[in-house]
Amino acid sequence: MAFLRSSVSLSRLLATLMLLIILAAERRVCIRIPERIIETAGDVPNNQSLKTAVFALGSFWRSEAVFGCLNGVVQTTVGYAGGSKINPEYRSLGDHAESVQVIYDHRLISFRQLLEIFWSSHDYRQVFGQGPDVGNQYRSIIFTNGTEEFRLAVASKEREQTKSKSSSVTTQILPLGKFYSAEPEHQKFELKRRPFLLQLIGNLPEEELERSRLAAKLNGYAAELCPPKIQRQIDAKINEIIKKGWPILRDL
């Protein structure tokens, strides 16, 4: 019996060490997941408290990650907006801009706060581009759903212009028309570059991954775009799971 207990302890130690190696090296290995993680209705706010905002601020891969980590954000989706082409695709955008749709609980985070994140997360003085990404699809846009959002957007743009006296704020403010979701391979792009994190939440199917609040937050974490406090909290949660040798992340 003593030999058996020693063998079990050694096995657990080896399993934990293996997980640490995987996390550090980000190698593509298969972890057996006993069950897929499904977020229950109790985890999601009721529809009456949810609102939708859409922004364009450069590459939508990074844009989605910027908003995903915020408390109060329930779901993020990348897609195309601001143009006239019907059913745009990544290789055939027409006049659309790469955009991110943010579904949020207005009791926890406001449109005004989302605007602050929008302005602080890109160079709104750059015309039709962000850094090395140059083109009409990378232009800066705030899409509004009504009069109040339009008023807040205009006021925030005026404030940013006072901070940038030497150059003009190029951001457009447009009424939100049709938002087209991008192809599955573009959703949660930063998270998909970290296969270990995908395994931690049970390798969700594409449709569940797109809707998942947990995946949205981990997408921001993977891109290292979470606020420092949240980044540290997620680090601690993952380290705790690794120590237990049980690779299942249910909530953050």
Secondary structure, 3 states (H helix, E strand, C coil): CHHHHHHHHHHHHHHHHHHHHHHHHCCCCCCCCCCCCCCCHHHCCCHHHEEEEEEEECCHHHHHHHHHCCCCEEEEEEEEECCCCCCCECCECCCCEEEEEEEEECCCCCHHHHHHHHHHCCCCCCCCEECCEECHHHCEEEEECCHHHHHHHHHHHHHHHHHCCCCCCCCEEEECCCCEECCHHHCCHHHHCCHHHHHHCCCCCHHHHHHCHHHHHHHHHHCCCCCHHHHHHHHHHHHHHHHHCCCCCCCC
